[in-house]
């Protein structure tokens, strides 16, 4: 994901599984869903929804 200072997005709930996710406008101008990092971790993984 973009660096923290370049972050352009918003928090929301996934419409399929209701998990809180971060919608990020990435450098290629596409919106992608990311899972929030776990405590003590700074890794933002793409949201892989099992509710689909």
C-alpha positions as CSV (number, residue, x, y, z in Angstrom):
1,X,0.0,0.0,0.0
2,X,1.0,3.6,-0.3
3,X,3.1,5.2,2.4
4,X,1.2,6.5,5.3
5,X,1.6,10.1,4.3
6,X,0.3,9.3,0.8
7,X,-2.7,7.4,2.0
8,X,-6.0,8.3,0.2
9,X,-8.8,6.2,1.4
10,X,-11.5,5.5,3.9
11,X,-12.6,2.8,6.4
12,X,-15.7,0.8,5.8
13,X,-17.3,-2.6,6.4
14,X,-16.9,-5.2,3.7
15,X,-20.4,-5.7,2.1
16,X,-19.8,-9.5,1.9
17,X,-18.4,-10.4,5.3
18,X,-18.9,-7.2,7.4
19,X,-15.2,-7.1,8.4
20,X,-13.8,-3.5,8.8
21,X,-11.5,-2.8,5.8
22,X,-9.6,0.2,4.4
23,X,-10.5,1.2,0.9
24,X,-7.3,2.7,-0.7
25,X,-6.9,4.6,-3.9
26,X,-3.7,3.1,-5.2
27,X,-1.0,4.6,-7.4
28,X,-2.6,3.1,-10.5
29,X,-5.9,5.0,-9.7
30,X,-7.8,1.8,-8.7
31,X,-9.6,1.3,-5.4
32,X,-8.5,-1.8,-3.5
33,X,-9.6,-3.2,-0.1
34,X,-7.0,-3.8,2.6
35,X,-7.2,-5.5,6.0
36,X,-6.1,-3.4,8.9
37,X,-2.7,-4.5,10.3
38,X,-2.7,-6.6,13.5
39,X,-1.4,-5.0,16.6
40,X,2.4,-4.4,16.5
41,X,2.4,-5.1,12.8
42,X,2.6,-2.6,9.9
43,X,1.6,-5.0,7.1
44,X,-1.4,-4.0,5.0
45,X,-2.6,-7.1,3.1
46,X,-5.3,-7.1,0.4
47,X,-8.6,-8.1,1.8
48,X,-9.4,-11.7,0.8
49,X,-13.1,-12.0,1.5
50,X,-14.3,-15.5,2.2
51,X,-17.9,-14.2,2.2
52,X,-18.2,-14.2,-1.6
